[in-house]
Amino acid sequence: MVKLPPYTIEFAPETLDHLGSIDRKYYRLIEKTIDEQLSHTPDQETRNRKPVEQPAPFSASWELRFGPANCFRVFYDVEVRERQVQVLAIGVKKGNRLFISGEEFEL
């Protein structure tokens, strides 16, 4: 079986602003989880990685859930041929509400 190279993960410039509304103590967890979950099979559905119903925040096609009580959300797109993942948004879910950069988004 041929081992494929890992996907390249790129971050939209806005994601830096999104991180600004999240406690710094979670940055390493966010970085580590994105790398682990999206480097090899980002387009494979799992318990915490699912296709997003449209319309979705930032027109993302996938959502990754993780963190304490699954409170973090990463919205991303996958380009399979280029083996590239584009992280479009990073947010926090509180109850039934999603916040990205302090702004509430519809779920």
C-alpha positions as CSV (number, residue, x, y, z in Angstrom):
1,M,0.0,0.0,0.0
2,V,1.3,3.4,-1.0
3,K,1.7,5.9,1.8
4,L,0.4,9.3,0.7
5,P,2.1,12.5,2.0
6,P,0.2,14.5,4.6
7,Y,-2.2,17.2,3.6
8,T,-0.8,20.8,3.8
9,I,-2.8,22.9,6.2
10,E,-3.3,26.5,5.4
11,F,-5.1,29.1,7.6
12,A,-7.2,31.9,6.3
13,P,-5.9,35.3,7.6
14,E,-9.1,35.8,9.6
15,T,-8.3,32.8,11.8
16,L,-5.8,34.9,13.7
17,D,-8.6,37.2,14.7
18,H,-10.8,34.2,15.6
19,L,-8.1,33.0,18.0
20,G,-8.0,36.4,19.7
21,S,-11.3,35.7,21.3
22,I,-10.2,32.3,22.7
23,D,-8.1,31.9,25.9
24,R,-4.4,31.5,25.0
25,K,-4.2,28.4,27.2
26,Y,-6.1,26.5,24.5
27,Y,-3.8,27.5,21.6
28,R,-1.6,24.5,21.8
29,L,-4.6,22.2,22.0
30,I,-6.1,23.8,19.0
31,E,-2.8,23.6,17.0
32,K,-2.2,20.0,18.0
33,T,-5.7,18.8,17.2
34,I,-5.8,20.5,13.8
35,D,-2.5,18.9,12.9
36,E,-3.5,15.5,14.1
37,Q,-7.0,15.4,12.7
38,L,-6.6,17.2,9.4
39,S,-3.1,16.1,8.2
40,H,-4.1,12.6,6.9
41,T,-7.8,12.0,6.4
42,P,-9.6,15.4,6.6
43,D,-12.4,14.3,4.3
44,Q,-13.3,11.2,6.2
45,E,-16.3,11.5,8.5
46,T,-15.7,10.5,12.1
47,R,-17.6,11.1,15.4
48,N,-16.1,14.6,15.7
49,R,-15.4,15.5,12.0
50,K,-18.5,15.9,9.8
51,P,-19.6,17.5,6.6
52,V,-21.4,20.8,7.2
53,E,-24.9,21.5,6.0
54,Q,-25.1,24.6,3.9
55,P,-25.2,27.5,4.5
56,A,-22.3,27.2,6.9
57,P,-20.1,29.8,8.6
58,F,-17.5,31.0,6.1
59,S,-18.9,28.6,3.4
60,A,-17.0,25.8,4.9
61,S,-17.7,22.2,3.8
62,W,-16.4,20.4,7.0
63,E,-16.5,20.9,10.7
64,L,-14.1,19.5,13.4
65,R,-15.3,19.4,17.0
66,F,-12.9,19.0,20.0
67,G,-11.8,20.4,23.3
68,P,-13.4,20.5,26.8
69,A,-17.0,19.5,26.3
70,N,-16.4,19.6,22.5
71,C,-16.6,23.4,22.7
72,F,-14.2,24.2,19.9
73,R,-15.2,24.3,16.2
74,V,-12.9,24.4,13.2
75,F,-14.5,25.0,9.8
76,Y,-12.5,24.0,6.8
77,D,-12.5,23.0,3.1
78,V,-10.5,20.1,1.6
79,E,-8.8,20.0,-1.8
80,V,-8.2,16.3,-2.3
81,R,-6.2,16.5,-5.5
82,E,-3.8,19.1,-4.1
83,R,-3.8,17.4,-0.7
84,Q,-4.6,20.7,0.9
85,V,-6.8,21.8,3.8
86,Q,-7.9,25.4,4.1
87,V,-8.9,26.3,7.7
88,L,-11.6,29.1,7.3
89,A,-12.8,29.7,10.9
90,I,-12.1,28.7,14.5
91,G,-14.9,29.2,17.0
92,V,-16.3,28.4,20.4
93,K,-19.7,26.8,21.0
94,K,-21.5,27.7,24.2
95,G,-24.7,25.9,24.6
96,N,-26.6,26.2,21.3
97,R,-24.7,29.3,20.3
98,L,-21.5,29.5,18.1
99,F,-19.1,32.4,18.5
100,I,-16.4,33.3,16.1
101,S,-14.3,36.4,16.9
102,G,-17.0,37.3,19.5
103,E,-19.7,37.3,16.8
104,E,-22.6,34.9,17.1
105,F,-23.3,32.6,14.1
106,E,-26.4,30.6,13.2
107,L,-26.0,26.8,13.6
